[in-house]
Amino acid sequence: MAYNAGYGGYTGAPGGFTRGMAPGGPPPGTDPQLWSWFAAVDTDRSGAISAVELERALMNGDWTPFDLDTVKLLMSMFDVDRSGSIGFNEFCGLWKYIKDWQNVFRHFDRDRSGTIDRNELRDALRQFGYNLSPPLIELVQSKYASSVSSAYGPAPGITFDRFVRACVVIKQLSGAFQGLDTDNDGWVQINYDQFMQTVLSLP
């Protein structure tokens, strides 16, 4: 059963950490529940969470595991010391990030389907300040729509994990464009090397 971090109980949507048992007590001054989740994800008891452990731990509300690319994106964002794994303090940031995104997902999943459809995606991106054209919305929808079937059949829209990744990627691409658009006119002129450096520097 999927555990939705921050929801205060076991439930089915929209995504969170799977259930696990945590040995021992938390370090002094830490949230015992948060430590319990960290220890449950740290299955090899190394004191840090690897990408493999994180992938096994994160579940969508439709019982499907998080997309591996989303897991890698989260690792790159929260592995602050670039150790290749996430320590407890980094995990605290990751936990809050997922909790915040769960609230965002729930807000825009107006039909409570457990996925984000085209109109919900458009509304979400518009509220975030990204007024994408209909063809771009269609492209994002088709790129990030779930290709994984749950026990109840294929999900018709964008699952929680892919919604997070889509929004983060759009934010990063928009930021990269704005960095090149020095006169803020919505147009840039770049050479091949600048284009490749911009694209390859994004996760």
Disulfide bonds with the S-S distance in Angstrom:
none
